[in-house]
Amino acid sequence: MVHEASAPDERAEQFDAWVADENKVEPQDWMPEGYAKTLVRQISQHAHSEIIGMQPEGNWITRAPSLRRKAILLAKVQDEAGHGLYLYSAAETLNVSRDQMEADLMSGKAKYSSIFNYPTLTWADVGAIGWLVDGAAIVNQIPLCRCSYGPYARAMIRVCKEESFHQRQGFELMMALSQGTPEQKAMAQDALNRWWWPAVQMFGPPDHDSPHSAQSMAWKIKRFSNDDLRQKFIDMAVKQAQALHIEIPDPDLKFNEETGHWDTGEINWDEFWAVVKGHGPCSRERMANRRKAHNDGAWVREAATAFAAKERARAEKVAA
């Protein structure tokens, strides 16, 4: 791949050529500092989103309307914890510790997806999150299975398989509600009304206002732009909403015969940036819960560290 003895400019050129030829970059390979920093920012943000994302749905585990629904939701929240584990592990291959990533999240330096700063007011929100939020995640994450960084790409294969299952579960729940009583259909419509625009914003700012996208695409960390992914999601979700017989809350939504895509109304980017900066409806609550969980679990981490030290000392004694 890249020869360590090469001059810095030559190494960068070799790296770019390696990536351009669709080769994978592995942890032991030389890589530009900016490439590694971009990956740490993106992968850690993704991991934080999985962990914070357990909260909105976890809020409904004890109130699920049936044992079947409870088991499904428990399994999904457990999957999200696993996704966080895969992703933190992938980021650690870039010489950043999990403790540091946690500290960056707690301090507000590191971000997580803005979508998880909205409340889950009714049971239908669980369905809307599965259908829309996980649906958007799939659109965004499937291309990451071809990410140029090997550990991230491999982690995403399993994540995407499980996210696809979550999306189908959410759609099935929304279908059950939309075909139920008038009150249940109204609940499904209300959930769509509240989650539609935050889901559309999940792909990040428009391309002209996204500072990292161009370089990430050049390095093949990302494969498609924010706007391209957002359009793919919108086209998919509109057809699914039609199948559910509920209405997308956008009076300006219309099919464009020339482009073959659905055009939407104006996206409220002021709201998006406010939520990103920590001013969402549940931003403080989400971080307070995360800090409490981190502090409450300190004894577990300390016990595991002490046990590991004890086992290491025992092994060294036997070896001596």
Order of alpha helices (4+ residues) and beta strands (2+ residues): alpha-alpha-alpha-alpha-alpha-alpha-alpha-alpha-alpha-alpha-alpha-beta-beta-alpha-alpha-alpha
